[in-house]
Amino acid sequence: MNHDERRVAHVDDYLTRCGLGEEHRRGYEGRSILVTGGAGAIGSNLSVALSRLVGPSGRVTILDNLSAVKDREPWNVVPLPNVMFVRGDVRSDADLKRVFREDPSIVFHLAAFFANQNSVDYPETSADVDVIGIVKMLEYARLSRVERFVYASSGCAIYGSYPELPLKEDFVSIRLTTPYQINKMTGEMYCNFYHHHYGMKTVNCRFFNSYGPGEAPGQYRNVIPNFIYWAMQGRSLPITGTGEETRDFTYVLDLVQGLVKAGHAEAAVGTEFNLAAGREISIRDLASMVNEATGNDAPIRFTPRRKWDTKPRLLASIDRARELIGYEPVVDFPEGFQENIRWFRDAWPTIQRAADFPPGMSSAVRGAGTVGVHKGER
Ligand SMILES: NC(=O)c1ccc[n+]([C@@H]2O[C@H](COP(=O)([O-])OP(=O)(O)OC[C@H]3O[C@@H](n4cnc5c(N)ncnc54)[C@H](O)[C@@H]3O)[C@@H](O)[C@H]2O)c1
């Protein structure tokens, strides 16, 4: 088996294990589904799962402009007979006309300008992709009478810096610290508008820190792939802050489970809910686990926190998702982490090619002065 085939087998195992059974298979079978951002970390996994659920009589169309992918190669799109990849932009009418000709009944909108540091460096592009992008997607979805529109929102975009934990959906902060957060929150508000005004069946899914197969390391990527990548090369892991900061790391297939259920459950319509693991891991513990798993004995080093990085802890309540859609994360951190390491070993040459760092730099290890320079010059 090559690493794509192993990914498909892993998704098949997961679908059986998490109880996405007959009811969901019947609900999805034969459908035409559109996934934006389907060449990305989460969208690539979602597309595999949907391909299995729609079956041979259905189809999954991926719209992705590959802007987040080094060398613009769709290496992360697993080739499957009922999945069609369209290289295109969510802001382009020509590209949207092309994919909406497939007559999708459900849209999963995951394309985004990822993520916080990227949006600080390029605020206009962030607003263009994340705000104009979702408005265009919602308009096309409305005109095509799409049955459901599921939006990938973000837990970090809603709750501000120091809310009460665990984070519950009724709390909202407008004191956000990056354009990404502002734009992702705006996306939810547009979904709510289309739901209220046109009765469109929109669902806002608030993801928390995804990790797992399909996410390559890079200057704007999450901490887990970057730590694994550096540790596998015997490099010292940089912690921005004290290391006591926590995140609610969520296995990517658990997020996929939540999305699939959000695209199906009637109770999800017009609502928003967290999709998370519902437990915290500190960055210091994470670094130790990564070093241990990879046999890396280079010492951890500490660098100043980035100015926008104001959240000491993230821990989500998943009660609402449980209640509305029957969401239940099934992969605990040790298991998901081992699977992530396995994928890195399996796909190492691909990951090395896909790793997207400008020479000698990662956003996580820039000094405060360097961040200032980047902010100023762009
Ligand atoms: N990864 C996380 O931890 C996390 C957490 C919260 C929310 N989210 C949200 O989930 C979604 C998916 O995240 P991900 O980690 O898979 O990100 P990703 O960057 O891996 O995937 C996003 C994809 O969108 C594509 N894209 C960017 N601009 C586009 C455009 N204008 N037109 C078409 N395609 C475009 C990129 O090429 C990329 O493949 C995003 O909306 C993100 O904001 C992710």
The ligand as a Gaussian input file, in Angstrom:
#p B3LYP/6-31G(d) Opt

LIG

0 1
 N       -6.421000      23.612000      11.008000
 C       -6.983000      24.086000      12.105000
 O       -6.505000      23.859000      13.209000
 C       -8.229000      24.929000      12.011000
 C       -8.785000      25.445000      13.200000
 C       -9.928000      26.226000      13.099000
 C      -10.532000      26.469000      11.873000
 N       -9.952000      25.951000      10.741000
 C      -10.594000      26.253000       9.457000
 O      -10.764000      25.024000       8.751000
 C      -10.575000      25.226000       7.360000
 C       -9.547000      24.255000       6.821000
 O       -8.329000      24.412000       7.538000
 P       -7.024000      23.646000       7.096000
 O       -6.170000      23.482000       8.283000
 O       -7.394000      22.469000       6.296000
 O       -6.372000      24.766000       6.177000
 P       -5.502000      24.574000       4.848000
 O       -4.756000      25.848000       4.638000
 O       -4.725000      23.314000       4.917000
 O       -6.624000      24.403000       3.737000
 C       -7.280000      25.491000       3.161000
 C       -7.245000      25.296000       1.656000
 O       -7.910000      26.414000       1.063000
 C       -7.231000      26.717000      -0.131000
 N       -7.519000      28.109000      -0.492000
 C       -6.995000      29.226000       0.062000
 N       -7.484000      30.306000      -0.569000
 C       -8.329000      29.864000      -1.529000
 C       -9.120000      30.502000      -2.509000
 N       -9.126000      31.841000      -2.624000
 N       -9.866000      29.745000      -3.344000
 C       -9.846000      28.395000      -3.254000
 N       -9.096000      27.724000      -2.350000
 C       -8.354000      28.454000      -1.491000
 C       -5.768000      26.480000       0.172000
 O       -5.005000      26.245000      -1.010000
 C       -5.831000      25.261000       1.087000
 O       -5.621000      24.056000       0.371000
 C      -10.192000      26.689000       7.188000
 O      -11.351000      27.390000       6.843000
 C       -9.714000      27.105000       8.562000
 O       -9.927000      28.474000       8.791000
 C       -8.825000      25.193000      10.784000

